[in-house]
Amino acid sequence: MALAIGSIPPAPVPLSLAGAGALAVNLSCALMLTRYRHHAGSLTRAAFLSARNDALANVSIIGAGLTTIYVRSAWPDLIVGLGIGLMNADAAREVYTTAWAEHRAAVP
């Protein structure tokens, strides 16, 4: 399966280094928010899910960069991007469900 004509894979080393730097920041945020992940409130849940998902995405980005070194294709980056989109859509659904439940409980 070929990509569109002219598609160029991302530079693997800068991609992996950017992912590693972002991982350090997002992992520290996720660790700080871990103690609040089960507290009531959609905003608390959203903050934790966002930091956790960003850290997982960063690990995937590093993997895509390392894979691109060997396969010289844009596919690893595209597949990781689709996975990140699906993961964030699921987190959005969870936060929406929690917020809707809070709204129903607050409105008589």
N, C-alpha and C positions, 0 to 999 in steps of 0.2 A: 504494500500500500504506500503510495508516494504522497508527499505533501505537495502543496502548490508550488509551481515553478518559482524559483528565486528564494524559497524559504531557507534560512540559514540557522543552524543550531546556535544557541547562546554560547558565549565563551565560558567553558566549564570552570576555570579557576576563579574568576570573579563571582560567578554564580554561587559556587560553594563557599567562598569567603564571606559574601554578603549573607548567605544563609547561616553561617556559623556566628557571625556578629549578632544577627537578629535573634538567633537561638539563645545566646547568652542573656540578652535583655528580656525576651519573652519567658524564658524558663525561670528567671528570678522573679518576674511578676507572678507567674503561675504558682510558684512556691509560696510567695507571700499571701496569695489569695486562697490557698488550699484550706486554711482553717475556717474560711467563711463560705465555702462552697455549699454547705447544707443549711445555711441560714435562710430564713424566709425572705422572700423578695425577688422579684424578677431582675432588678438591677444588679443585685449581688450575684445572682446566677449568671447573668449575661457577662459580667466582668470576669468571672472565673472561666467560663466557657471560651470567651474570647482569647484570654491569655493562654489557656491550655491548647486550643486549636491553633493559635499562632506558633506555639512551640512545636507542635506536631507537624505543622506545615513547613517549618524551618528545617526539621530533620529530613523531610521529604525533598525539599529543595537541595539540600546538601547531597542527598542520594542521586537526584537528577543530574546535578553537576558532575558527580563522579562517574555516573553511567555514561554521560555525554562524552567523557574522555575516550571511552572505548567504542561507542557505537556511532559517534559523529552524526547525530540526528537530532532534530528538534522534538521528536516524539516523547522522550523522557520528560522534558519540560512541559509539554502540552498535557500529558497524562497526569502529571502532578498538579497542574493547574486545574484540571477537571475534578480531581479528587479533593482539592482544597475547596472548590466551589460547592461540591456535594456536602462536605463536612460542615461548612458554614451554613448551608441551607438547613441542615438538620439541627444545628445549634439555634438558628433563628426560629425554627418551629418550636423547639423546646421552650425558648424564652417567651415566645408569643403565647403558648399554652399556659405558662405560669402567670404571665401578666393578665391574661383573660380570666383565669381563676381568681386572681386578686381583685380584679374589677367586679366580677360577679359577687364576691364576698363583701365588697365595700358598698355596693349599690343595692338598696333594699328592693 
